[in-house]
Amino acid sequence: MGKYSSHLRPLSYSIPQHSQTPRCFSTTNTSEAPTAFTALCSKGRLKEAFEAFRSHIWSDPPLFFPLLLKSCIQTQSLSLTQQLHSLILTSGCSADKSVTNHLLNAYAKIGELRIAVKLFDVMPRRNIMSCNILIGGFVQNGDLESARKVFDEMPERNVATWNVMVMGLTQFEFNEEGLSLFSRMRGLGFTPDGFTLGSVFRGCAGLKDLNSGRKVHGYVVKSGLELNSVVGNSLAHMYMKSGSLGEGEKVIEAMPITSVVAYNTLIAGRAQNRFSEGALDQYNKMKTAGFRPDKITFVSVISSCSELATLGQGQQIHAEAVKTGYSRVASVISSLVSMYSRCGCLDDSVNAFSESEEADVVVWSSMIAAYGFHGKGKEAIELFNRMDQEGLEANDVTFLSLLYACSHCGFKDKGIEIFDMMVEKHKLEPRLEHYTCVVDLLGRSGCLEEAESFLRTMTVKADTIIWKTLLSACKIHKNADMAKRMAEEVLRLDPHDSASYVLLSNTQASAKRWKDVSEVRKAMRDRKVKKEPGISWFEVKNQVHQFCMGDESHPQLMEVDSYLKELSWEMKLRGYVPDTFSVLHDMDAEEKENNLAHHSEKLAIAFALMNTPEGFPIRVMKNLRVCGDCHVAIKHISEIKNRVIVVRDASRFHHFKNGKCSCGDYW
């Protein structure tokens, strides 16, 4: 045991004078002492507890030392743990398995695994609990390899052993291994409990494996554990994460007790399945039922506001997070940064980021993404440099945000440099999303051949999105031949991808290849592929107004149409010429202009101009990319009406002011 002397600091406690080497045995003590002692320890008042109950501690160390060690975990105090360690050694209590296991647990929970391993190696009487504690410590620190080594070397195990290993694997998304270990556990005759099943459902959720999840659900029903809160919420989460929202909601509804966790599961499930309005409705029901939202609640509902781009509701929920104290939590701050960004309020994103006291890599990455989303590539790179200077290690999400920012600002060389830095310096394996950003970066910059070569030689399998990204670049640079090759690749993977038909048709139309355009349109008809309609919406007085070309349901549509005609006339006087090349060629010129004039974003902007005071910024959201004609038209409108107009499309934000757009030529 002398090998521990290097880890011990001078003791502030001394062994009682009347007992140089107290024996480790239990004697009768007053019934009030343990309760009072526990109360002091639970408040972190260890020194006071030690001095007040000194004689009781030495009379029954196996009862009192564990209480002191638990308090060390609560306060995360390494120095006090080391001092107690010294007392345990000198008192002879290290032979007691319970005391030594609590000491081992304290070191593991505080994160001092090096000391915990040394203690474990010299423990005279190790048991299953000792091994479970060490495995848990390794899992807590993300060292699954060491955890598995201890697990594999154990001569015998209990349910808790299997639980901590299955939990560790699923927690770090080694889901297939976790489910395999669960099967092995059952095969060896161990009976899973609620904690096992909770981890297993987490693994099924990670894999989105409904089939395996339903099989385990059947076992749960047979075992009578379906109403267990941990199992029920994990089961519901599995169904919702796997895309079966209805089955998940039925599980929650069948549970006898409603809790904050149950509401959070429902809210998160709806948010993940893009039922954002339903998530907000559930949030209101939760508050009405008297439950207090926590940080998990706020992350989900703020994300729902991001999806809907409902700024008013987002601001209200932000205020509620401030009142409850959760606005300072890193995960909530990250959600707020994203929400304000996606609602077009970049300055509010900056404010939320600036007010964070302990921003982690997720918060920094969210702010970098916000700058990129708004075409502020220079600011995104500067923020990354600040992050690096502060010693925060960038992750794959950080680099994805940076690459996105570079691609939308035309920073080709800087983008390639960042990609190389991610791989070579930070040793991060690029995901398909990173490759897609590089293809977009090269494609937007006009390096179409280089982009295609990069795409065809990358180490991961291409999906429709990356082929479509290059197809979109072909449209921008009017490369009809390459567009045809890219479209073939997309349609080979997804023959019903409407966007690819439209992009190819528009590219061929720009090149005046009308025969090719007709063939594309015929293929769409034959395969019954319909173009996704463009939808734009605008929020005023907490009410969302939606516009779609051909939809005549809006009560002010006639007034909007009349206003838009006047606006179009004024735009033409200032040099606006409708870009009719991408419109279907079998229309006459007047029909083409009328088609362009009624694009959903133009209708939404006209409505906004009619229903807001002069000088009021306009923020419009759209489900598809803004077309070239609308981009030019909105520049003119911003100058004519002296308005800041912010448009969020499927790719990014466009800030229009004084006849210019912040995205320049990289829209």
N, C-alpha and C positions, 0 to 999 in steps of 0.2 A: 504493500500500500504506500510505501515511501515515495514511489514514483509520482504521487500527486502533489508533493510539497511545492513544486514549481508553479502550481496553479493557485496556491492559497495566499491570500492577503493577510496582514496582521489581524488577529481576532479582536472584535470589540466585546465579545462575551468570554467569560472565563468559567472553568469548571468549578463547582462549589468546593469550598475549603474542606467541608466535612467528608467529601468523597472524591479522592484523587482519581480513582478509576471505577465509576459507577457500574454496577452489573446491569445487564439488559434483561430485566424481568418486570412483571406486572404485579402491582400491589393495589389494595383497595384505596380509593381516593374519594373525595367528596363528590357527590353527584352533580353539583353545580359547576365544578371546575371545567370539565370539557366544553360545556355550553358557552361559558363566559370566555374561555380561551379561544374557541372557534370564532366567536363574535369579533374579538380583537384582531385575529388573523385575517378574517374576511375583509376587514377595513384597512389591511396593510400595516397595522400597528404591531409589527413583529417584536421590536425591542421592548415595547411596553408589555406585550404578552409574555415574553421570555422572563423579564424581571419579576413580573407579578406572580408567575406560576413556576418559578424556578424549581421548587421542591417537587411539584407534581410532575414536571418534565423528567426529572431524574428518577422518580419513582416508577414511571410508566412510559419510557421512551417510545415503544412501538405505537402508542396512542397519540402522543403529542408531537413527535418529530414529523410524521406525515402531514399534520395540520400546518406546521411551520413551512414545510416544503411546498405544499399547495399554495400557500400565500406568496411564496417566492415566484411561482409560476404566474400568479395573478398580477404581481407587480413587475414581472420580468427582471428580477434582481439577481444578477450573476454573483455579485459580491456577497450577498447574504446566503445564497446557495453554497458558495465555497466555504463560508464560515461554519455553516451547519454541517457541511461535509467533514470539516476538521473535527468538530465535536463528536460526530458519529464515529469517526475513526478512533479518537482517543478514548471514547467511552466504551468501546468494545461492541457497539450496537451494529457494526457492519456485518455481523454474522446473522442478523435478523433479515430474512428475505423481504418482509414487508417494508422495512425501513429502507433497505438498499434499493428496492424497486422504486420507491417514491423518490429517492435521490436521483436514480437513473432517469426517471420520468421528468424531474425538474430540469436537468441538464438538456434533455431532448426537447422539451417544450420551449425552453429559453433559446434554443437554436445552437447550443454548444455541443455539437455532435462529436467533435474531436475528443472532448473530455468524456462524453457519454460512452464512446466506443472503448476508451481506455478503462473506464470503470467496469464496463460489461466484461472485458477480457479478463479482469482479475477478480470478478465476483466469485466468492467461494461456493455459493448456493444459488445458481441460476435456475429459473423455471420457465414455463411457457409465457408467463406474464413478462418476464425480463426480455424475452425475444420479441414479444408483441410491442413492447415499449420502444425497442430499438428500431423495429420495422416502421413503426409510426413516426419516429423521429426522422428516419431517412425519407419517408414519403413526404413529410412536412417540408423537407428541404429540397424536394424534387429529385432525390437520388434514388430512382427506382431500381437501378442495377444493384446497388448495395442492399436495398430492401429485399430484393428477390433472392440474393445470395444467402442472407440470414434465413429467409423463409425456406429455401430449398435444403438448408443444412439442419433444420429443426428435426429432432427425432420424433417428436409428436406435436400435434397442433390442436387448437380448439376452434370453435366458431369465430371467436374474436380474431384469431390469426388470419383466417380466410377473409374475414370482413375487411381488415385493414389493407390486405394485399389487393383484393378486388376493388376496393374504394380508391386506392392509389392509382391503379391502372386506368380506371374510368375517369378519375379526376384529371389525369394528364392526357386523356383522349387516346389511350392505348385500348380502345374499346373492344376490339376483337380478342385481344389477349385476356381482357377482363372477363368477357363472356365465356371464353374457353376455360379459364380458371374456375368460374362458377360451375360449369358442367362437371369439371373434375371433382370439385367439392361435393356435389350431390352424388356423384358416382362412388365416392368413398364413404358415403353414408352420413355425412354431416347435414343437419337440418338448418337451412337458411332462416335467418330472422329478419325483422323489419329493416335493419341496417344493410344487410346483404342485398335484399331485394331493391332497396332504394338505389344502391350503387349499380345494380344490374340494369334497372330501368334507365339510369343515366347513360349507361353504355349503349343500350338500344336506341335511346334518343340521339346520341352522338352519331350513330350509324344510320339513323332514320330507318331502322329495321323493324317495321310493323309486324312482320311475321314472327320473329323471335319474341318481340314484346308481347304479342297476344298469347304465345305459348306460356310465357312466364306469368301473364295475367291469369291464365287458367290454373296454374299451380297456386297462385295467391288465393283464388276463390276457394279451392279445395282445402287450403291451409287455414282459412278463416281470417286471413290478415288484410282483407280488402278494405276494412274500415280503419286500419291503422293509419294515423295521420301521415307518417313519413312515407309509407308505402303508397297510400292513396294519392298524395300530391306528386310523388315521383312517377306513378303510373299515368296520371293525367298529363304531366309534363311530357312524358314519352309520346303519348298519342298526339299531343299538339305539335311537338317538335317534328314529328314524322308526317305532319300534314293532315291528321285526322282530328280536327278541332272538335267536331261533334261528340266523338267518343270520349275525348278528354273532359269535355264539359259534363257529360253524363256521370263520369267518375266523381267529379267534385260535387255534383248535385246529390249523389247518393251518400256522401259522407255525413255522419251524424252531427259533427261540430264544424262550424264555419270559423275560419281563423284568418289572420293576416296572410299567412303562407298560402292558404287556399285562394284568397282574392288575388294575390300576386301571381299565382300560377295561371289563373283565368286571364288576368290582364296581359301578362307576358305572352300567353298562348295566342290571344287575339292579335296582339301587336305583331308577333312573328308571322302570323298567317295573313297579314295585311288587312285585318279587320280593325283598322285604327279607330274608327268611330265607336265600334263596339268596345274597344279597350277603354276609351274615355267614358263611355256609359257605365262600364263596370267600376271604374274609379269613383264615379259619383255615387253609385250604389254602396260602395265600400265605406265612403264617408258618411252617408246617410245611416248606415247600419251601426255607426259609432266606432269603427275601426280606424286606428291612426296609421296613415301611410308611413312606410319606411323607405330606406334608400333604394331598395329593389323596386318598390312601387313607382317612385319618381323616375327612375331610369326608363321604365317601360312606358309611362304615360307621356313623358317628355319626348321619347322616340316616336310615339304616335303623333304628337303635334308636328314633329319634323316631317313625317310621312305625308300628313295632310296639309302641311305648310299653313297651319292656323296660328298665326302670330298671337292673336288676342288670347286664345286659350293657353298657349305656351307661356305668355307673360303672367297669367293668373296662377298657373301651376308653379312657376318660378317663385312667385310671391309666397305661395303656400310652403314651398321647400325652405325658403328663408325663415318663415315663422317656426317651422319645426326643427330648424338647425341642420337640415340635411343638404343645404346649398353649398356647404363647405366640403362635402365628401367628394373625393376625386371622381368616382364613377358618375355622380350627378353633374358635376362640373363639365365633364366630357360630353354628357348628353345635352347640356345647355349650350355649349359651344356649337355642337352640331345642329341643334334645333334652330338657334338664331341664324346660323349660316344658311340653313336650308329654307328659312323664311325670308332670306334676302337682307338680313340685318347684320352685316359683317362687323360693324362697330360694336354691336351688343355682344357678339362672339368674343371680340377682343377684350371687352370689359369683363366678361365672365372669366376668361382666361387670366387676365391681369389680377383679378381679386382672389384667385386660388392661392392658398398659402403653401400647400405641399403638393404641387402638381407632379403626377407621375408620368411615365412614358405615354400612357393612353391619352392623357389630357394634352400633352404636347403634340402628339400625333393628330389629335382631333383639330387642334388649331392650325397645324400645317395643312391638313386636308381642307379646312375652311378657306384658307388663303388660296389654295389651288382651285377650289370649286368656284371661286370668284375671280379667277384669272390673275391673281396676285402672286405670280411665280417668284419674283424677286424677294418678296416678303417671306414666302414659304422657305426659301433657301436660307435667308438670314436667320429665321427662327430655328431652323435645323442646326445652323452653326452655333447659335446660342445654347441650344440643348446639348450639343457636343461639348462646349466649353464648361457647362455645369456638371459634366460627368455622367449624364444619363445615357444609357446604352440604347441606341435606336433598334427597333425590331422590324419585322417584315412589313407591318402596317405603316410604320413611319416612312419606309422607302417607297411603298406603294403610293402614298400621298404625295411624296416628292416627285416621283416619276409622272404622276397625273398632272401636277402643277407645271412641270416642264413641257409636257406634251401640249398643253392648252395655251402655253405662252410662246411656243416656238423656240424653246431653249434646247435645241437638238444636242449640241456638244455637251452641255452641262448634264443633260439627261443621261447620255451614254456614260459619262464620267460617274454619275451617281449609281447607275446600274453596276458598273465595274467595281465601285467601292463596296457596294452591298455584298457582292460575291467574294471579292478578293480580300478586303480588309476586315469586314464584319462576318465573313464565313456563313452567310445566310443563303439557304437554298432557294432560288427563285421559284415562285409559284406561277401558275398559268396567268394570273392577273398581272404579275410583273412583266411577263413577256408581252402581254397584250398592250400594256402601256408603252413599251419600247416600239412595238409595231405601229402604234398610233403616233408616237413621236416621229418616227421615220416617215410614215405615210403623210402626215400633215406637212412635213418639211419638204415634200416632193420627192423623197428618196424611195420611190415605189419598188424598184428592183431590189434595193438593199433590204427593204422591209420584207419582201417576199422571201428572199434568201434566208433572212434571220428566222422567219416563221417556219420555213420548211426544215431548218436544221436544229431547232430547239429540242431540248431533251424531254419535254413533256408532250402529251398528246393534245393536239389542237381541238378546240371546240368551235361551235358556231359563232360565238362572240368574237373570237380573234380573227376568223376569216372575214366576218362582217365588218370588223374595224378597218381592215385593209380595203374592203369593197367600198366603204364610205370614203376613204382617201382617194380611191379611183374616181369617184364621183366629183370630189373637189377639184382634182387635177385633170378631169375629163379624159381618163385613159380607158377607153371602151373595151379594148382587147383584154387587158388585165382584169377589168371588172367582170367580164364574162367568165374568166377562169376562177375568180374568187367566188362568184355566185354559184358556180358548179360545185365548189367545195362545200359551201354552206348548205345547198339544197341536197347534197348527197347525205349530209347528216340530219337535216330537217327539211323534208320536201314541202312543208307547209309554213315555212318562215316568210310571212308576208313582207317584212321589211326588206329582205334581200331582193325580192321581185321588184319592189318599188325602187330601191337604189339602182338596180341594174337597168330598169326601164328609164329612169331619169338620166342615167349616164349615157345610154344609147340615144335618148332624145336630144341630149346636149350635142352629141356628135352627128345628129340628124340621120341616124340609122333607123328610119321609120319601120323598115321590114323587121328588124330585130325587136323593136318596141312591140310590134303586133304579135310576134311570136311569144314574147314574155307575157303579154296580156292574155293570149290564148292559153298558155300553160297555167296561168292563174285560174282561168275559168274552168279548164278541164279538171284541175285538182281542187276546185271549189275553195280557193284561197281568197280571203277578203282582206283588203287593206284595213289596218287598225285605224279607226277614226281619230283625228286630232281633237283633243279636249283641253280647254284652258279654263282656269278658274281664278276668281278674284274675291278676296275677303273684305267686306266693309261692314262695320258695326256688328262684328262677331257673326256675320252671316256670309256663307260662301255662295257665290253666284257662278254657275257653270255654263260654258258655251261650247257648242260643237257645230261644225258646218252642216247645214241641212236640218238641224234640230230647231224647231220653231216653238218650243215650249216656254222659253223665257218670256215673262210678261212685258218686258220693255224692248223686245226684239225689233219691232217696227221703228221705234225711236232711235235705237242703236244703229239700225241699217241706214236710216236717213242721215244721222250724224256722220257716219262713216263715209257716205257719198260726198258730203261737203268737205270732209277732211282729205279725201283722196284727190279732190279737185285742187285744193290748196297745195297738197304735196306735189302735184304735177306742175303747178306754176313755179315751184322751187326746183324743178329738174328731176323729179322722180319718174322713172320709166318702169312700169311693171315688167318683171322677169318672167316671160311666158314660155321660155324654152322647155322648162321641166313639166309643163302641163300637157296632158294627153293631146296628141297632135290632131285628132279628128274633131276638135272643137274649133269654132271660128274665133277670131281675135277677141271679140266682145265677150264671148263665153269664157275664154281663158282669163280675161281681166276680172270678170265677175267671180270666177272660181277663186282667184288669188285674194280678191277683196274680202271674201268671207271666210278666210282662214281663222281658226278659233282664237288665236292670240290677238288678231286685229279687233275682233268683236269684243273680247274682254277688255282690251285697252280703251276702246271707244266708250264702253259702259263705265269704266273707271273714271275717265275724263268727265263724263256727264254727271257722275254721282259723288265727286270729291271736290273740295275747294281748290282754288288756284294755288299752285306751288306745292300741293300735297304729293309726296312720292307715291308712285304706283308700283305695286308688286304683283306680277301675274305669274302663275305656274302653268306649265304645259306638260302633257304626258309624252310627247314626241320631241324630236329635234326641231328647232326653229329653222324654217326654210330660208334660202338666200334672199328671196323677195321680201319676206317679212322683216328680215334683219335690216335690209336697206330702208324699208318703209318706217320702221320704228325709230331709226336715226332721225329721219325727217320729222316725225311726230314729236320727238323730244325737243327738237329745235323750235318748231312752230308753236308748241304749247308751253315751252319753257318749263318742262317737267323732267324730273329724274324718273326714268322708267326701268325697273328691274324685272327681267324675265328669267325664270328658272325653267329650263327644258330638261329633257331626259339625260343630258350630259353634264350641264354646268349652268352657271349664272351669266347673264349678259347685263351689264350696267350701261344704260344709254343716257347721255347728258349732252346738251348743246350740239346735237347732231353727230355725236361720236359714240363709239362703243368701246368699253374697256378692253374687250378681247381682240380688238384690231382685226387682223386678217386671219385669226386662228379660231374663229367661231365654230 
